[in-house]
Amino acid sequence: MVLYEIERLRRDHPYSMTVNHFHDHYEIYYLLSGKRYYFIQDRSYFIQEGDLVFIDKNELHKTRNVDIDPHERILLSFDDRWIRSIGEDASTHLLVPFQQKKIIFSLRGSNRTFVESLLFQLLREQQQVLSGWKLNSRALFTQLLIFCSRLTDKLSSVEEHPQAYNPKIFEIVAYINEQYRNRLTLGSISETFFISPSYFCRSFKETTGFSFVEYLNNVRIREAQRLLRETKEKVIHIAEQSGFDSVAHFGRVFKQVTSQTPLECRKLARHIH
């Protein structure tokens, strides 16, 4: 991807994310209109127009429908290369919202007006491509991140919406995040948490937006990507450490989730860094 991207999108029909549930860049999601459920890492949040969402690198996430009404959002994404291009200490000032527990803010009044003004200016710069548009875009984007960082200590986080909250399922999500290296099956989860398989499957999907297998695979592949980037372990060992029974199964799932082979992922990571 380029150093950063911005996109405005309106959907007039029900839509839930199906692919790319985690990635190695940062995202800012702003909901212009409508309502959504947003599952991030291990919690589901109810968001509505004026809400600003910060997605850290490699955080599992997925949006899904609340109702059949249309929704419109603006999505900003950027990576560490862009942060480094600003300055050596840029991350100290620009990444504060991604490093805090307050990952979702409800903007009201002048705060909302100011943030929307910056987002719309960024969109115009990208569309019109006037002289100096890249330089002005960088300035606007930097201003947006600094403003959000200063807001972090002032605004309270959005609470989990009651309809999106299921204590048993979130307990299971935490268990999967801790035990993914071990053999986990629908049957073993059901026995451990005294829950019927059918109720578990239905509730897990309703609460997180993922099926059990889909979520487990994403958690395991995310760990595998980290090991590929940060270690020199052989692929077969990384497959075992990530919870896969065979390197062949690991390769198939890795390609399905990331659209890359493990070796391609490792080569790309070395090229970037």
N, C-alpha and C positions, 0 to 999 in steps of 0.2 A: 504494500500500500504506500501512498505518498505520506509525507510527514503528518498531514492531518486532512480530514475530509468532513464535509458538512452536507446533510441531505434533509430535505423537507418532503414528507410523504403523508398523503391522506388516504385512508381506506374506508370505503363506503359499505363494506361487507365484513362480517365476522372474520377475524384472522388471529391465528396463534403461530408463534415462531416454531419452525420445524428443524432448522439446522444451525450450525455455528453457535453453540451454546456457551462457549468460552473462547477466548483468544488472547494474544499477547500484546494487545494495545488497550488503551483506556477509552471509555465511552461516557459521554454525557447525553442523556435522553431527556428531552423536554416535551411534555404533553401539552399541545396547544388547545385541543378540545377532546371531549369524550372521557371515557373511564377505562382503566385497564387493571388487571392483576399482574404484578411483577414479582416473579420468584428470583431471589438473589442469594446465592450461596447456600443458605439453609433456612430461609424464611420467605413467606409470601406477603406482599404488600399491596394494598389497594391504593391506586393513584388516580388522580383526576386532573383536569385542566389547571395549569399553573404549577404543576409539580415538576421538580428538577431531580433527576436520578443520576447518581455517580456510580459507574461500574468499573471496579479496579481490574487490573490485568489478571487473566486466568480465573476470574470469578464465574462460577456457573450461573447462568441467568436465562430467563425465558419470560416473554410476555404472553398473556392470553386474554380472551374475551371476558368482559363482565356482563355485557348484554349485546344486542344486535345493532346498537346504534353506531354510527360512523365515529372514527377517531382520527386525529391528525397529530403528527409529532415531528420534531426536529431532532436529528441524531448527529452528534459531533464525535469523531473518533481521532485519536492521535497516539503516537508512540514515544518511546524514550528518546529516539533520535531528535524529535521536535523539541523536547524538553532540553536536551543538550545543546541544541542550536541557539537557544535563548541565552544560556549562560551556565556557569558551573554550579551556582547555587540556586538555579531556577526551581528545581524540584522542591526545595524547602518552602517556597512561597506558592507554587502553582499546584501542588499535588495534595494539599491539606485535606480537601473534601474526600479524596479517595482513601486517605489513611485513617479516617475517623469512623466511628460507628454510625454517625448521622449521615447516612448515604442518600436520603431522600428529603428534600425540602419543599414545603408548600409556599410558593411565592405569592405575596399579596401586595396591593397598592403600588407604591413607587418602586419597590424591589422587582416586582413582576414587569412593570413598564420598562425599567432599565435593562433587564436581562433580555426581554423580547426585542428591544431596540438593537442591542448588540448582535443578537442572532440574525435579525432581519438584515442588518448591515453586512454581516458576513455572507449571507446568501446573495445579496445584491452584488458584492464584490466578485463572487465566484461566477455569477451569471453575466455581468457586464464586461469583465476582464479589461478594465480601463488601465491607463498607465499607472504603474506602482501598486496594482491591486494586491499582489502577493505581500508586499511590505505592509500595506494598510491592514490586510487580513491578519497578519501576524500580530500587529499592534492591537487590533480589536479582540482577537482570541486571547492574548495575554491579559488584556484588561478584564475580560470575562472571568478567567480563572482566578485572578487576584481578587476580584469582587466576590466570587463564590468562596474563596478561602477566608475572607474577612467575615462572611456571613456564617461560617461554620459554628462559631461560638455564640452567635446571636439567635439562631433559629433552632427550634426543637424538631426532632426527627418525626416523620410520619409513623404512627403506630400501625401494627398489623391490623388489617380489617378483620372483624369478627368472623365473617363468612370465609375468610381465607385462612383462618387459624384452626389447626387441629393438633392439639398437644401430642397425641400418640404418634401421628405421622412425623412431626418435627423431632420427636424422640428417636424415631427410626432413621430419619435423615442423618442425625448426629451420629448414630450407631454405624451407619454405612460409611460416613466420612472417616470414622476411626478404624473400622474393620475391613475396609475394601481389599486389603492385601490377602485376606483369608477367603475361604470358599463361602460364598453367600448365595443362597437360593431362596426362591419364594417360600418353599417349605420351611427352611431353617429360620427365616425371619418371622414367619407366622407362628412357629412354635416358641421362639424366644420372647415374642411380645404378646402371646396369647390372643391372636387375632386371626380371623378366618382369611384364607388366601383371597377369596373373591372380594371381601370387604376391603382388605389391604390394597389390592390392585386398583379398585375403584377410587378409594379415598386418596391414595398416593397420587394418582393422575389428577384428580380434582384439585388437590392442594398445591402440588408443585408444577403441574403441566407436563411432567415427564412420566413415562412408564417406569416401573422399578428397574428393569433391565437397561433401559436407556440412561437413566440416572447413574446407575452403577458403572456402566461402560464409560460415561463421560468423566466420572471421578477418577477411574483407573487410567484413562488415556491422558487426563490432565497431569497426573503424577508421572506417567511415562514421558510426556513431553519435557517435564522439568528435569528428569534424569538424563534424557538425551541431550539437553542443552548444557547441563551443569556437570556431568560426569563423562568418563570414558568407558563406562561399563558396556559390555557386549549386549546386543539387542536381546539375546536369549535370557540374560540375567535381568535385564530391565523388565521383560515380560513377566518373569516370576515375581519380581519385587512389586509389580503393579497389580498382581492378583490374577494373572492369566494362567490357565493350565497348560497351554501350549503356545509356542512361538507362532505357529500358523494361525491360530485363532486370534492372537494378539495382532498380527499383521492385518488380518481382515477387518477387525474392529477399528484399528488405528486408521486405516484408509477410509473406512466408512465415516468416521467422526471428523477427521481432519482433511480429507481429500489428498493426503500425502502418505508416502510410506515412511516408516520410522527413519530410514537412512536419509531420505529427502529432507525430513524435518531437521535432522542433525546437521546436514550440510548447509541448509539455509540459515540455521542459528549461528553457525561459525562464520558464514559470509556476512551476516548483519553486524556481528560483534567484532 
